[in-house]
Amino acid sequence: MNWIKKGKVLSVALLTVSLGACDLLTVNDPGRYTGPDLDGALQAVADGVEGRSQLYVQYFSVYTALMADEYQHTGTWSGFDAMDHGTSLKEWYTFFNHYHTNGRVFSEQSWDRFERVLGAAEAASSSVGAQVKLARATYTLLSVWHNCESVTEPAPSPSLPDTEVRKVAAQQFSDAISVAQAAGTPFYQNAARAGRAIALYQSGDYAGAVAEASQVPDGFSYDQIFNQVYRNYVVVITTKGHNEAAGLMHWLWPRIDQTEDTHTYIRDWATNEHDMRMPAWFDGEIATDNITPHYSQYKYQTDMDPIAIYHSDHMKLIDAEAMVMNGDYAGATAVLNGLRAAVGLAALDVPDNEEMMMEALLNERFAELFMEGWRWADLHRFGLMRERFDSFNDPERPGAGRPTQWAGSSSETRYNDMVEDDDALRCWPRA
């Protein structure tokens, strides 16, 4: 973990504050920063681009947990309630696409600045270049993390299906790898390899994904970090001792012990042992809606705890999934058991059929990627949303018609003349 580097990352919203507070530049008007000012502060520009590329991971972690089977609404907010019950409005999520579009423009303009100030050759072998190339690819990947379509270039440009956008992201991560290699920045090289591995396996290219994932070292993690202005939203909005507007979904409650003055762990799906990958807390407290018991996540305990975006354990899950797809159940189980052993859980037996193998894979992905924003995507790509919610026999949360991805951005239809302003042509997958 590169803690020193991580500590430098700034959000875009904090960039001007940081420039005003630090002795990075000398400007006539400290409230306004011109092109020449930024030309002399390329590290601050790169930090701003990278920080902004991470900004919405915390929100994804909450919203997708509500759309999937990790969270339920336990507060008084109509938006959270709609997500929990699968009745959210299409327009509610268009700002995600708008954010990614703005971020892409920001990263591309910053790269142009680097080439102008440093020269093309130096920019392509600079650490700031590696940061911005990684951020550019991350924007593209996150734009279809849970969306069914997006654009990959500034308007005017066509809206592409998520599968095509991930291919673009994979190429952009390749560019980031090349710049990071030339710059001698292994931290950014590993992050770009991990991002490329995710883009590839979500596109169905398991061989390519495994090739990249295998090069990410054990223990590596590229995280969203927080500061006094931007705090961990999962904690602030949903966690014990804070707002408690959402909590762990009711099917998990029987696997969580009640405690009084300390947290516990969700019990393992296979052995009923405490699974240290899924810290939780329940002391009998009723949540802010004054009705629902609040079973809190506790993976993130303070509002400064980082959220992993790309990490080596996810790379191992990619390897296991590729083996499952190739029918190598023994190999896949060995990988999963390695992850389980790292947290003291008993080994799984090798499943003898596809259904049992998929059950093991998805349960291990749930535990390993707990509250990192991946569950909803898993339910979508394996076509399990309706089956999963129907299994709850919960009339308030039916499986039929539940959204499995977010819709395409309506803002693109307004501002991009290559995207038709016709809702009938915009995707919005439902179970």
C-alpha angles and dihedrals in degrees: 000000000000098000095168093054093042091055091061097057113113132193116237091242089059096045097091091042091052093047090051093047099044130062092245098118142013112225134168093228111033090197094061129054121197131198094266090050091055091044086065095047105052094148090056090049091051092047090051093051092048094045093051092050088061097042102098099043090092091054093046088054091059101035096046090046087058092046090049130042100278101082141028129194113266100166139058104271117121093208093056090044091053092050092048092052096040094244099111118143119250093233092057092080104041092100089070091064091043090053093051093046091053090046093053091052090048093051094046093048089049091051089051088052092052092051091048095047100035101025124249096275095049093044089054091055100039130107091229088053090052090052094051095044090051091048092049091054091044091054090054095047094046091048087071099027085110103355125098094218143008143163122257101199135043115274134314090055135116125259111245132201115260091252091059093044090055089055089055090048091052091055091047090052088052088055089050091051091053094050092045091051092050091047094049093236106140092176092064092038091057092046091051092048090051092048091049090050090054093047090050100047092046086054091051096254097128096163092055092043094052091048090058097037092053090062095056107097123237113267095025118141132172107197144186104243129201140213139184093289100040110041130179104283093200089062100038095048106030114017132100112274092023133067098314092200090149135023141181113300120263097251088067096052096088088056094056121081119220113243135177111212108006140044126259135196134254108256119251116264093228107035106018090236118140106270108216091200089072113050114186139169131212123162099162094273120151115229128240093278087067089229113065125070107242111233102182131206109232102183086105109042104171132037089248097055110120124237117223116238101174122010143160097250089059087053089056090052088054089054091049093048092050089053091050090053089051093050094250097136094161092054093046092049091050090056092047091048090053090057091046093049090055089065097038100259124145118256123263122237116243107265116238098210140038096251093056092044093053090047090055093046095049094045091050091048089051091053098040095046095036111160093355095111102255105106098083091050090052093052089050100046093047092044093238104127098100095039091048096051094039087057090064093061086215111152090198091058109038119179097220112093095005111147114252096187136013119264126254116274118277088201088067090058090054100045105025114067091197091067114070117233094232121116090203088068096047118092123238109162117211133184 
